[in-house]
Amino acid sequence: MTQDPAVSVHDTAIVEDGAELGPGTQVWHHAHVRRGARVGAGCILGKNVYVDATVRIGDRVKIENNVSIYKGVDIGDDVFVGPHVVFTNDRLPRATNRHWEVIPTTVRRGASLGANATVVCGIDIGEWAMVGAGSVVTRSVPDHQLVVGVPARPAGWVCSCGTVVSRAADRPASLDCGACAGQDAAEAEGGG
Ligand SMILES: [Zn+2]
């Protein structure tokens, strides 16, 4: 187990030898991080989170209670994974399959997955995309898109702060909400 002094692992959690946890990462009750998994800095792994062998998780990722991240799932920086989110890594699940191969899934920087969403393998969830609670995501989601429902359908576009900026099907010219656009302009002028 590679452990920076600033890492915090609850007594009931299991972090196997060969798992890496970045500085400042917190691992809560009954979580399990398998060998070969690499979790970045400043992450929170909630109660009962499972991180499979070889999984990669970026920095500042927040994973809520009872989420299992299986082999083949790759999570970028600043991603939010809501409670009870489910990932899969097998398109043709059979208990008896002799030709099983891992089908990869990527969740890109800043994306959010709402509580109890199911992410079917083989797709790519774009940067700052947002998946509504309870959705079943079966197709890739472009950057900043909001998807909801079963199966998940496009429902608009969101700012990096999460505010819906458009309900149109087409991507809007600006993906900043009014507040973030104002803030960006103020920062550009040096006003903070
Ligand atoms: Zn915003």
Residues whose N, C-alpha, C, O or C-beta is under 5 A from the ligand:
A	BS01	ZN	C159 S160 C161 T163 C177 C180
